[in-house]
Structures are given as C-alpha cells and as structure tokens.
C-alpha cells in the first residue's frame, strides 16, 4: 500500500525509504513540540525551541525506524526476506517477502516491535532523569521520547489487525484454529472493529471542540479499517488461488521468436499486428531470453533495423522462471520479488508456457465470482 518513497539508506539488505506523506507528520510533530516547549520553558528563545523540536522529531522517526527494524531483523533470523521499510504519515511499515509459516514465528516477529519501543522508552527515561538537573534541553527531548515510545508500544498492542497486537492476536487464533486463513479473517474483523471505534470516537472528540485530535484519531481509524479490509481481501484471494499450479493456467501458445530477428522486424511483423508486448526468444524450442516493449523503446528507432533481439533481450540467466508444478501463489511471489509482469514456465530448459500477472488476475476474479475457493 505504500509506494513512491525516497530511498535514504540500506540496512542489512533492507531498503529504507521515506514516503512523501512523512513530511506531514514531521511538520505536525515539530509544530506541536515547539508549542509544548514554549509552554514548559517560556524563557527559552524561539530558535532554541524550534531546533530542539526538529531534533526531537528526527529522533522520534529514528525510533519508528528501530521499531520496524526489530520486526525485520527477527523476520530475517527466521529466513523470511524483508524487502523494505518505509516511513510514512502513520509511522512505518516493513514489507516482508512472505507470510510466516507457523504461529510462533508470527508471534515473535510481531512482538519484537513493541519490545523495541519499550526498551527505547526506558532508555530515554533514564536519560531524562540523568539530564534533568544540568541539561534541561536534553531532559525535555528525552522526556518526550520516553512517553511517545511507551505510547507507541502500548498502542501497537491493541488487538486490531494490522497493528502488532492484531498480528499477535492472529498468531494466537492461528494456533487455536490451525488455519492461517481463518485466523487472518478473525484478526481482520477485530481490526475493522477497532478502526470503526476509532472513527466514531475521533468524531465525538472533534465535536467536543478538540477537532485536531479528533480528526487525527478518526484518520488513523480509517487507515486501520482500510488495512484490515485489504488483509481480509488478500486472504480471500489466496484461498481462491490455493491448489492451482503454473501448468493449470499458463498460456501454452505464447509468442516465441528467434533471437536473430531485428527489432524492426519484431515491431513490424509481430507487435503492430498482434498487440503483444512481450515475446520469448527461443530457437528450436530452447528458451534463450525474453524481450518486452519497454526494452525495445530504450533503443533509438534508427538502430532498430540493425539491432538483433539477442542483443537487447533479458538472457535466461537473468530471467525469473518457474517450473510447471510451481504453486500459483509462489508464482505471484516471484513476480512481486522480481518486479516483473510475466514469467516463463520452463521444464528441462525448454519453454512450455507463459504466465502474466493479468492472466493470474483474470483467473482470480473468475474463481472469486463463481465462488471457487478452497476450504
């Protein structure tokens, strides 16, 4: 759900980015802290308050990053790949490559974040106590970070999916029911309930005059509601595709051309006549590579007649391929991990079919509409 982020660093192979919406909460937190410091320390100069507020806001988001990093490091320890961590308007989100394979793993990954926030809160609490007598600026900074980290830990333990507490709740339900899908549906409903409650509560608070706090609570509730509904839909989709393998839905008459063709010949004789945007390069049935319309457009048009497909294609060694018996859910993971829209189905180094993201979605919608879901 979080896209369009700016890459700022990489930690243990995890891409860390900042979404543009992060600027909203950064400004709000800084503005709020500036006013809070003015009330607590009216003798401070305005520049002191602003500088301290900015420093506190940056450290706050550093704490959010450590919270998400705790989730990610535990996931990596459990051999679950982590693609990225993104800071955005509601804090942060870590994107893992696949779901945990058992309830205990889910619990360990989920609880790591709140534990990290509690440790940070206690650490800043000690710092605030030590600095209180001789460094008021540091004490003010550490005092706020103490309370906010403990609040983050407590709030994330609310059993509303996809909060950490909701994931812990899902792990418990998973252990009880023995079904990941059933547990996710239950946890998603709890998340929707929490989301609705926050929207109603936020609206009530707004009508009492505290409109900023009320709207913010309602906004967070709307986000939780949307995320919980999205998670429920994902489980329905996974259930609909469960049991299918690549050879069940692959296209067997996928367009294959020789690598000796020029780009001009491919465009004139194939793309413009068929509308196909992706072709496999195969000679005598053996897969050599893949070429897409995007790759063709990277070559200047005047060089098309003199450029062979074999010089532009993505070679087999760099392709994301699957076997005929690969589960469709795994195929989708391969597409997501490789950021590709189609994958060749290969057996004994020979092309036997092709699967596109659009094709998988078409099968998914048909099965969902007809109610063909696995129990």
GITAFEN-V943626 format. One record per residue. RES is the residue in one small letter. D_FIRST is the distance of its C-alpha to the first C-alpha in Angstrom with 2 decimals. Layout:
((RES/D_FIRST) (RES/D_FIRST))
This chain:
((x/0.00) (x/3.79) (x/6.36) (x/10.03) (x/11.29) (x/15.01) (x/16.47) (x/19.06) (x/20.36) (x/20.32) (x/21.45) (x/22.86) (x/20.91) (x/17.53) (x/15.94) (x/15.45) (x/13.77) (x/13.63) (x/11.16) (x/13.48) (x/12.76) (x/14.45) (x/17.65) (x/17.64) (x/17.95) (x/20.16) (x/22.48) (x/22.61) (x/23.39) (x/25.95) (x/27.53) (x/27.80) (x/29.31) (x/31.75) (x/33.06) (x/33.24) (x/35.21) (x/37.48) (x/38.41) (x/38.98) (x/40.78) (x/42.37) (x/44.65) (x/41.86) (x/41.63) (x/38.61) (x/37.69) (x/37.74) (x/35.34) (x/32.84) (x/33.03) (x/32.69) (x/29.73) (x/27.87) (x/28.82) (x/27.72) (x/24.28) (x/23.81) (x/25.05) (x/22.77) (x/19.67) (x/21.61) (x/21.87) (x/18.13) (x/17.86) (x/20.70) (x/19.13) (x/16.08) (x/18.60) (x/20.69) (x/18.08) (x/17.66) (x/21.42) (x/22.21) (x/19.78) (x/21.53) (x/24.83) (x/24.02) (x/23.38) (x/19.68) (x/18.06) (x/15.47) (x/13.57) (x/12.42) (x/12.28) (x/10.56) (x/12.34) (x/10.89) (x/12.48) (x/12.43) (x/13.58) (x/11.83) (x/9.65) (x/11.13) (x/9.80) (x/12.86) (x/14.29) (x/15.43) (x/16.16) (x/19.41) (x/22.56) (x/24.41) (x/24.23) (x/25.87) (x/23.33) (x/20.47) (x/22.67) (x/23.53) (x/20.02) (x/18.97) (x/22.23) (x/22.21) (x/19.95) (x/22.19) (x/25.24) (x/24.26) (x/23.80) (x/27.18) (x/28.87) (x/27.64) (x/28.80) (x/32.16) (x/32.58) (x/32.08) (x/34.38) (x/37.10) (x/36.63) (x/36.98) (x/40.17) (x/41.68) (x/40.98) (x/42.00) (x/45.66) (x/45.56) (x/42.13) (x/40.84) (x/37.96) (x/36.66) (x/37.32) (x/35.34) (x/32.34) (x/32.54) (x/33.23) (x/30.06) (x/27.96) (x/29.80) (x/28.90) (x/25.23) (x/24.64) (x/26.52) (x/24.60) (x/21.22) (x/22.76) (x/24.12) (x/21.12) (x/18.88) (x/21.65) (x/21.25) (x/20.82) (x/17.71) (x/14.88) (x/12.44) (x/14.76) (x/17.09) (x/19.80) (x/17.92) (x/17.52) (x/21.18) (x/22.04) (x/20.39) (x/22.48) (x/25.54) (x/25.00) (x/24.41) (x/27.69) (x/29.46) (x/28.39) (x/28.08) (x/25.09) (x/21.51) (x/20.40) (x/22.68) (x/21.63) (x/17.91) (x/19.01) (x/21.23) (x/18.77) (x/16.19) (x/19.14) (x/20.00) (x/16.57) (x/17.02) (x/20.54) (x/19.66) (x/17.14) (x/19.95) (x/22.49) (x/20.73) (x/20.39) (x/24.06) (x/25.19) (x/23.54) (x/25.19) (x/28.46) (x/28.36) (x/27.73) (x/30.79) (x/32.94) (x/32.59) (x/29.86) (x/27.41) (x/25.24) (x/24.73) (x/24.41) (x/21.77) (x/19.72) (x/20.06) (x/19.22) (x/16.07) (x/14.92) (x/16.12) (x/14.13) (x/10.84) (x/12.26) (x/13.46) (x/10.31) (x/8.62) (x/12.06) (x/12.43) (x/9.35) (x/10.96) (x/14.24) (x/13.37) (x/12.34) (x/15.74) (x/17.50) (x/16.31) (x/17.43) (x/20.62) (x/21.33) (x/21.19) (x/22.99) (x/26.43) (x/25.86) (x/26.62) (x/26.41) (x/29.94) (x/29.30) (x/27.08) (x/27.73) (x/29.53) (x/33.00) (x/34.32) (x/31.80) (x/33.32) (x/35.03) (x/37.07) (x/39.35) (x/38.36) (x/41.63) (x/40.50) (x/39.88) (x/36.74) (x/38.93) (x/40.12) (x/36.64) (x/35.51) (x/38.74) (x/39.53) (x/36.15) (x/33.08) (x/34.84) (x/36.58) (x/33.86) (x/30.58) (x/29.22) (x/26.76) (x/26.99) (x/30.24) (x/31.34) (x/34.34) (x/36.89) (x/40.64) (x/42.75) (x/39.73) (x/38.47) (x/34.93) (x/35.02) (x/31.68) (x/29.13) (x/28.98) (x/26.50) (x/26.98) (x/24.85) (x/27.34) (x/30.26) (x/29.19) (x/29.31) (x/33.06) (x/35.39) (x/36.76) (x/40.37) (x/39.76) (x/38.45) (x/41.97) (x/42.69) (x/39.48) (x/39.22) (x/35.99) (x/36.66) (x/36.34) (x/32.85) (x/31.21) (x/28.88) (x/31.47) (x/31.28) (x/30.98) (x/27.62) (x/26.25) (x/23.81) (x/26.09) (x/26.30) (x/29.39) (x/30.36) (x/29.94) (x/26.39) (x/24.26) (x/21.68) (x/18.94) (x/20.12) (x/20.21) (x/16.50) (x/16.00) (x/18.42) (x/16.68) (x/13.32) (x/15.37) (x/17.55) (x/15.12) (x/17.71) (x/18.02) (x/21.30) (x/23.32) (x/27.10) (x/28.70) (x/31.66) (x/34.67) (x/37.50) (x/36.13) (x/36.46) (x/33.88) (x/33.84) (x/30.77) (x/27.42) (x/24.01) (x/21.40) (x/17.79) (x/19.06) (x/21.88) (x/19.86) (x/17.79) (x/21.21) (x/22.67) (x/19.83) (x/20.23) (x/23.98) (x/24.09) (x/21.92) (x/24.13) (x/27.26) (x/26.24) (x/26.68) (x/24.76) (x/26.06) (x/27.54))
